[in-house]
Amino acid sequence: MRLAETVTFGGGALDRAEDLRRDPDALAALPAKVLPVWRGKPLLDPTRVALDWVAPDVFADMGDVVLLGRLDGTVLFARDVSDLDVAGGTEGVGGFVDASEQTHPDLPAGAAFVELRRVMTQLTPLDAELAATAKGMLEWHRTHNFCANCGTATQIGKAGWMRACPNCARMHFPRTDPVVIMLVTRGNSVLLGRAPAWPEGFFSCLAGFMEPGETLEAAVRREVWEETGVRVGRVDYLASQPWPFPGSLMLGAWGHAESDAIDIDPEEIAEALWLTREEMMEAFEGHHPRVQAARKGAIARFLLENWLADRLD
């Protein structure tokens, strides 16, 4: 697909410095700066809408630390500071929409912890990739403190890119869950759905987790049929997007529907409908009476916009 790497969180060209993960002495000899992350929210300079960094000794006694990469001879880390006593309140944190900002007196002037989905389209590609990597990695550490093999508390290694069990010697590495997300079309129309937990009127492309032993194409056909009863034939891969909410890789595909009758599974989806191109344009403009378009920055929005612009091939 043309422009595939222009999707949000893609195209940042981050040097992930894998060589330094295996060489702690070389890593320690380089200048460094740290991105604090509070409950999954990276530190930002809201005036510039850019990541804000602190010296390595700031909050040095708090949380897990992960090497993100290397930039112009400086190594970049992320630190989990979720235990920090912040100002700004916690109402709405973790919700579908989080407009809150949190601050602390030891942070740079004006800096605040901001929900990534709120600003993701305003960040540079590199800052977006750094923020997604930081959020995803620190969430993995938060939920994988114990060995899945024997239950012993694990220890961080490779500059944050693995956890080792001191009891059974099992090594654990960061996981990413593959998710198919489908632009399903039939003629001049596209199939959209609303998850039960989403606000009324909010529709997006259908999506679902892949299962063991399943190809991307098979997952697309299965998920669409399970959720809506629509049969899909040809499937084309389009683009991918890391989605650190909490730790998925969205695999964007184009499914060509062979039927259009909708029969939803209410356990899987609240609503599904077909929208014509003209109606989809109305939704993007905020004028559709029923449908709100997928949020900016999500791969669903990216796929729909490129479909409307005839840029899928």
One Martini backbone bead per residue (centre of mass of N, CA, C, O) as a GRO file, in nm:
protein
  313
    1MET     BB    1   0.096   0.036   0.022
    2ARG     BB    2   0.063   0.350   0.004
    3LEU     BB    3   0.182   0.514   0.283
    4ALA     BB    4   0.211   0.304   0.522
    5GLU     BB    5   0.435   0.470   0.714
    6THR     BB    6   0.224   0.717   0.793
    7VAL     BB    7   0.135   0.596   1.028
    8THR     BB    8   0.082   0.605   1.339
    9PHE     BB    9   0.398   0.504   1.476
   10GLY     BB   10   0.530   0.540   1.200
   11GLY     BB   11   0.846   0.629   1.058
   12GLY     BB   12   1.078   0.707   1.289
   13ALA     BB   13   1.362   0.557   1.280
   14LEU     BB   14   1.456   0.405   1.528
   15ASP     BB   15   1.737   0.354   1.724
   16ARG     BB   16   1.747   0.059   1.930
   17ALA     BB   17   2.025  -0.041   2.033
   18GLU     BB   18   2.096  -0.356   2.062
   19ASP     BB   19   2.402  -0.352   2.131
   20LEU     BB   20   2.362  -0.211   2.420
   21ARG     BB   21   2.204  -0.436   2.566
   22ARG     BB   22   2.490  -0.620   2.564
   23ASP     BB   23   2.653  -0.338   2.676
   24PRO     BB   24   2.679  -0.184   2.973
   25ASP     BB   25   2.939  -0.017   2.949
   26ALA     BB   26   2.870   0.143   2.691
   27LEU     BB   27   2.606   0.258   2.800
   28ALA     BB   28   2.730   0.411   3.055
   29ALA     BB   29   2.924   0.607   2.869
   30LEU     BB   30   2.671   0.754   2.784
   31PRO     BB   31   2.466   0.982   2.729
   32ALA     BB   32   2.152   1.069   2.906
   33LYS     BB   33   1.789   1.023   2.889
   34VAL     BB   34   1.449   1.061   3.035
   35LEU     BB   35   1.121   0.914   3.017
   36PRO     BB   36   0.852   0.977   3.185
   37VAL     BB   37   0.592   0.743   3.313
   38TRP     BB   38   0.240   0.780   3.394
   39ARG     BB   39   0.020   0.550   3.358
   40GLY     BB   40   0.108   0.565   3.034
   41LYS     BB   41   0.201   0.873   3.053
   42PRO     BB   42   0.377   1.090   2.897
   43LEU     BB   43   0.606   1.337   2.889
   44LEU     BB   44   0.515   1.682   2.818
   45ASP     BB   45   0.529   1.962   2.604
   46PRO     BB   46   0.249   2.139   2.536
   47THR     BB   47   0.359   2.377   2.360
   48ARG     BB   48   0.510   2.162   2.149
   49VAL     BB   49   0.428   1.872   2.140
   50ALA     BB   50   0.658   1.713   2.320
   51LEU     BB   51   0.884   1.543   2.449
   52ASP     BB   52   1.001   1.505   2.786
   53TRP     BB   53   1.308   1.536   2.965
   54VAL     BB   54   1.537   1.381   3.194
   55ALA     BB   55   1.753   1.309   3.414
   56PRO     BB   56   1.872   1.011   3.547
   57ASP     BB   57   1.837   1.121   3.862
   58VAL     BB   58   1.543   1.141   3.816
   59PHE     BB   59   1.372   0.913   3.984
   60ALA     BB   60   1.593   0.674   4.041
   61ASP     BB   61   1.406   0.508   4.273
   62MET     BB   62   1.192   0.451   4.029
   63GLY     BB   63   1.113   0.199   3.866
   64ASP     BB   64   1.128   0.101   3.557
   65VAL     BB   65   1.385   0.050   3.297
   66VAL     BB   66   1.418   0.150   2.943
   67LEU     BB   67   1.561   0.107   2.643
   68LEU     BB   68   1.495   0.277   2.339
   69GLY     BB   69   1.770   0.436   2.234
   70ARG     BB   70   1.940   0.634   1.975
   71LEU     BB   71   2.057   0.993   1.967
   72ASP     BB   72   2.320   1.161   1.887
   73GLY     BB   73   2.484   0.987   2.125
   74THR     BB   74   2.216   0.943   2.285
   75VAL     BB   75   2.048   0.786   2.537
   76LEU     BB   76   1.716   0.636   2.568
   77PHE     BB   77   1.477   0.643   2.826
   78ALA     BB   78   1.237   0.471   3.035
   79ARG     BB   79   1.018   0.555   3.320
   80ASP     BB   80   0.840   0.430   3.589
   81VAL     BB   81   0.614   0.678   3.774
   82SER     BB   82   0.334   0.571   3.907
   83ASP     BB   83   0.413   0.647   4.225
   84LEU     BB   84   0.369   0.930   4.186
   85ASP     BB   85   0.287   1.237   4.343
   86VAL     BB   86   0.045   1.405   4.186
   87ALA     BB   87  -0.088   1.670   4.007
   88GLY     BB   88  -0.447   1.680   3.875
   89GLY     BB   89  -0.561   1.414   3.903
   90THR     BB   90  -0.760   1.091   3.815
   91GLU     BB   91  -0.989   1.168   3.646
   92GLY     BB   92  -1.015   0.955   3.356
   93VAL     BB   93  -0.802   0.757   3.391
   94GLY     BB   94  -0.824   0.508   3.136
   95GLY     BB   95  -1.020   0.615   2.951
   96PHE     BB   96  -1.151   0.682   2.646
   97VAL     BB   97  -1.129   0.978   2.773
   98ASP     BB   98  -0.826   1.183   2.848
   99ALA     BB   99  -0.785   1.527   2.968
  100SER     BB  100  -0.577   1.495   3.170
  101GLU     BB  101  -0.320   1.644   3.388
  102GLN     BB  102   0.012   1.589   3.521
  103THR     BB  103   0.219   1.695   3.795
  104HIS     BB  104   0.557   1.811   3.914
  105PRO     BB  105   0.813   1.984   4.076
  106ASP     BB  106   1.055   1.798   3.929
  107LEU     BB  107   0.970   1.913   3.670
  108PRO     BB  108   0.959   2.074   3.407
  109ALA     BB  109   0.845   2.355   3.302
  110GLY     BB  110   0.513   2.267   3.196
  111ALA     BB  111   0.511   1.980   3.243
  112ALA     BB  112   0.319   1.677   3.139
  113PHE     BB  113   0.093   1.426   3.174
  114VAL     BB  114  -0.023   1.262   2.870
  115GLU     BB  115  -0.239   1.132   2.669
  116LEU     BB  116  -0.153   0.977   2.380
  117ARG     BB  117  -0.419   0.982   2.208
  118ARG     BB  118  -0.448   1.299   2.220
  119VAL     BB  119  -0.135   1.356   2.066
  120MET     BB  120  -0.030   1.160   1.835
  121THR     BB  121  -0.073   1.354   1.573
  122GLN     BB  122   0.142   1.588   1.688
  123LEU     BB  123   0.373   1.417   1.666
  124THR     BB  124   0.644   1.305   1.576
  125PRO     BB  125   0.744   1.012   1.455
  126LEU     BB  126   0.962   0.970   1.673
  127ASP     BB  127   0.799   1.040   1.926
  128ALA     BB  128   0.579   0.830   1.877
  129GLU     BB  129   0.764   0.581   1.888
  130LEU     BB  130   0.878   0.630   2.168
  131ALA     BB  131   0.607   0.633   2.322
  132ALA     BB  132   0.509   0.351   2.237
  133THR     BB  133   0.748   0.195   2.349
  134ALA     BB  134   0.730   0.286   2.640
  135LYS     BB  135   0.442   0.198   2.705
  136GLY     BB  136   0.462  -0.102   2.620
  137MET     BB  137   0.704  -0.189   2.797
  138LEU     BB  138   0.601  -0.100   3.081
  139GLU     BB  139   0.348  -0.277   3.073
  140TRP     BB  140   0.492  -0.545   3.054
  141HIS     BB  141   0.641  -0.525   3.323
  142ARG     BB  142   0.389  -0.488   3.506
  143THR     BB  143   0.265  -0.791   3.396
  144HIS     BB  144   0.582  -0.949   3.429
  145ASN     BB  145   0.712  -1.026   3.733
  146PHE     BB  146   0.650  -1.334   3.673
  147CYS     BB  147   0.696  -1.654   3.619
  148ALA     BB  148   0.523  -1.870   3.399
  149ASN     BB  149   0.665  -2.143   3.500
  150CYS     BB  150   0.714  -2.089   3.851
  151GLY     BB  151   0.651  -1.784   3.996
  152THR     BB  152   0.897  -1.620   4.004
  153ALA     BB  153   1.067  -1.352   4.045
  154THR     BB  154   1.187  -1.130   3.818
  155GLN     BB  155   1.462  -1.002   3.612
  156ILE     BB  156   1.619  -0.753   3.467
  157GLY     BB  157   1.738  -0.730   3.122
  158LYS     BB  158   1.872  -0.589   2.854
  159ALA     BB  159   1.774  -0.293   2.921
  160GLY     BB  160   1.456  -0.417   2.941
  161TRP     BB  161   1.434  -0.675   2.708
  162MET     BB  162   1.415  -0.864   2.971
  163ARG     BB  163   1.333  -1.156   3.174
  164ALA     BB  164   1.463  -1.335   3.456
  165CYS     BB  165   1.486  -1.646   3.612
  166PRO     BB  166   1.646  -1.754   3.913
  167ASN     BB  167   1.525  -2.054   3.921
  168CYS     BB  168   1.474  -2.171   3.597
  169ALA     BB  169   1.606  -1.975   3.362
  170ARG     BB  170   1.386  -1.828   3.233
  171MET     BB  171   1.313  -1.637   2.945
  172HIS     BB  172   1.163  -1.310   2.896
  173PHE     BB  173   0.976  -1.147   2.637
  174PRO     BB  174   0.835  -0.924   2.467
  175ARG     BB  175   0.497  -0.874   2.381
  176THR     BB  176   0.284  -0.906   2.086
  177ASP     BB  177  -0.044  -0.858   1.973
  178PRO     BB  178  -0.215  -0.977   1.712
  179VAL     BB  179  -0.424  -0.764   1.498
  180VAL     BB  180  -0.703  -0.747   1.310
  181ILE     BB  181  -0.791  -0.492   1.063
  182MET     BB  182  -1.091  -0.407   0.870
  183LEU     BB  183  -1.151  -0.324   0.535
  184VAL     BB  184  -1.483  -0.359   0.443
  185THR     BB  185  -1.603  -0.417   0.113
  186ARG     BB  186  -1.894  -0.321  -0.109
  187GLY     BB  187  -1.841  -0.149  -0.346
  188ASN     BB  188  -1.947   0.169  -0.206
  189SER     BB  189  -1.899   0.014   0.072
  190VAL     BB  190  -1.866   0.005   0.436
  191LEU     BB  191  -1.777  -0.176   0.728
  192LEU     BB  192  -1.913  -0.115   1.053
  193GLY     BB  193  -1.845  -0.087   1.415
  194ARG     BB  194  -1.963  -0.137   1.766
  195ALA     BB  195  -1.863  -0.156   2.069
  196PRO     BB  196  -2.002  -0.194   2.377
  197ALA     BB  197  -1.790   0.027   2.521
  198TRP     BB  198  -1.876   0.238   2.334
  199PRO     BB  199  -1.991   0.509   2.229
  200GLU     BB  200  -2.241   0.650   2.098
  201GLY     BB  201  -2.167   0.653   1.742
  202PHE     BB  202  -1.903   0.483   1.755
  203PHE     BB  203  -1.714   0.396   1.467
  204SER     BB  204  -1.544   0.113   1.309
  205CYS     BB  205  -1.341  -0.111   1.235
  206LEU     BB  206  -1.294  -0.424   1.232
  207ALA     BB  207  -1.169  -0.645   1.505
  208GLY     BB  208  -0.906  -0.895   1.602
  209PHE     BB  209  -0.765  -1.160   1.733
  210MET     BB  210  -0.540  -1.384   1.682
  211GLU     BB  211  -0.485  -1.725   1.625
  212PRO     BB  212  -0.354  -2.010   1.650
  213GLY     BB  213  -0.274  -2.113   1.325
  214GLU     BB  214  -0.324  -1.827   1.182
  215THR     BB  215  -0.394  -1.631   0.934
  216LEU     BB  216  -0.470  -1.328   0.831
  217GLU     BB  217  -0.696  -1.410   0.634
  218ALA     BB  218  -0.850  -1.596   0.830
  219ALA     BB  219  -0.903  -1.383   1.049
  220VAL     BB  220  -1.073  -1.194   0.886
  221ARG     BB  221  -1.301  -1.390   0.813
  222ARG     BB  222  -1.377  -1.478   1.098
  223GLU     BB  223  -1.438  -1.203   1.237
  224VAL     BB  224  -1.656  -1.101   1.044
  225TRP     BB  225  -1.847  -1.340   1.079
  226GLU     BB  226  -1.880  -1.339   1.390
  227GLU     BB  227  -1.986  -1.034   1.413
  228THR     BB  228  -2.185  -1.013   1.117
  229GLY     BB  229  -2.213  -1.254   0.885
  230VAL     BB  230  -1.996  -1.177   0.686
  231ARG     BB  231  -1.852  -1.256   0.381
  232VAL     BB  232  -1.507  -1.319   0.288
  233GLY     BB  233  -1.265  -1.324   0.050
  234ARG     BB  234  -1.062  -1.130  -0.041
  235VAL     BB  235  -0.723  -1.054   0.090
  236ASP     BB  236  -0.541  -0.753   0.182
  237TYR     BB  237  -0.256  -0.612   0.259
  238LEU     BB  238  -0.158  -0.280   0.393
  239ALA     BB  239  -0.098  -0.221   0.718
  240SER     BB  240   0.075  -0.111   1.017
  241GLN     BB  241   0.029  -0.082   1.394
  242PRO     BB  242   0.130   0.025   1.676
  243TRP     BB  243  -0.066  -0.052   1.991
  244PRO     BB  244  -0.024   0.070   2.327
  245PHE     BB  245  -0.350  -0.057   2.424
  246PRO     BB  246  -0.121  -0.209   2.544
  247GLY     BB  247   0.002  -0.459   2.309
  248SER     BB  248  -0.025  -0.408   1.979
  249LEU     BB  249  -0.057  -0.531   1.635
  250MET     BB  250  -0.185  -0.378   1.362
  251LEU     BB  251  -0.343  -0.549   1.084
  252GLY     BB  252  -0.404  -0.420   0.785
  253ALA     BB  253  -0.702  -0.492   0.590
  254TRP     BB  254  -0.864  -0.604   0.282
  255GLY     BB  255  -1.204  -0.683   0.256
  256HIS     BB  256  -1.401  -0.876   0.029
  257ALA     BB  257  -1.723  -0.889   0.004
  258GLU     BB  258  -1.990  -1.152  -0.057
  259SER     BB  259  -2.177  -1.005   0.151
  260ASP     BB  260  -2.447  -0.793   0.334
  261ALA     BB  261  -2.571  -0.940   0.555
  262ILE     BB  262  -2.662  -0.867   0.895
  263ASP     BB  263  -2.545  -1.072   1.193
  264ILE     BB  264  -2.502  -1.019   1.504
  265ASP     BB  265  -2.289  -1.054   1.788
  266PRO     BB  266  -2.356  -0.931   2.103
  267GLU     BB  267  -2.076  -1.021   2.235
  268GLU     BB  268  -1.895  -0.864   2.010
  269ILE     BB  269  -2.131  -0.654   1.914
  270ALA     BB  270  -2.358  -0.386   1.895
  271GLU     BB  271  -2.293  -0.275   1.595
  272ALA     BB  272  -2.379  -0.269   1.235
  273LEU     BB  273  -2.273  -0.115   0.914
  274TRP     BB  274  -2.337   0.045   0.611
  275LEU     BB  275  -2.128   0.276   0.420
  276THR     BB  276  -2.093   0.510   0.216
  277ARG     BB  277  -1.883   0.731   0.092
  278GLU     BB  278  -2.062   0.976   0.143
  279GLU     BB  279  -2.119   0.908   0.444
  280MET     BB  280  -1.822   0.902   0.535
  281MET     BB  281  -1.768   1.199   0.473
  282GLU     BB  282  -1.974   1.307   0.673
  283ALA     BB  283  -1.840   1.189   0.925
  284PHE     BB  284  -1.569   1.343   0.897
  285GLU     BB  285  -1.734   1.629   0.904
  286GLY     BB  286  -1.974   1.590   1.131
  287HIS     BB  287  -2.277   1.528   0.962
  288HIS     BB  288  -2.368   1.269   1.069
  289PRO     BB  289  -2.651   1.149   1.244
  290ARG     BB  290  -2.490   0.865   1.366
  291VAL     BB  291  -2.178   0.892   1.285
  292GLN     BB  292  -1.860   0.846   1.421
  293ALA     BB  293  -1.548   0.862   1.358
  294ALA     BB  294  -1.259   0.757   1.379
  295ARG     BB  295  -0.989   0.831   1.531
  296LYS     BB  296  -0.726   1.008   1.516
  297GLY     BB  297  -0.444   0.779   1.443
  298ALA     BB  298  -0.592   0.546   1.367
  299ILE     BB  299  -0.595   0.292   1.140
  300ALA     BB  300  -0.887   0.316   1.059
  301ARG     BB  301  -0.868   0.603   0.955
  302PHE     BB  302  -0.644   0.553   0.751
  303LEU     BB  303  -0.801   0.349   0.574
  304LEU     BB  304  -1.049   0.524   0.510
  305GLU     BB  305  -0.902   0.763   0.378
  306ASN     BB  306  -0.765   0.589   0.151
  307TRP     BB  307  -1.024   0.487   0.029
  308LEU     BB  308  -1.146   0.763  -0.047
  309ALA     BB  309  -0.863   0.835  -0.216
  310ASP     BB  310  -0.759   0.587  -0.377
  311ARG     BB  311  -0.479   0.446  -0.195
  312LEU     BB  312  -0.452   0.114  -0.175
  313ASP     BB  313  -0.256   0.018  -0.424
   0.00000   0.00000   0.00000
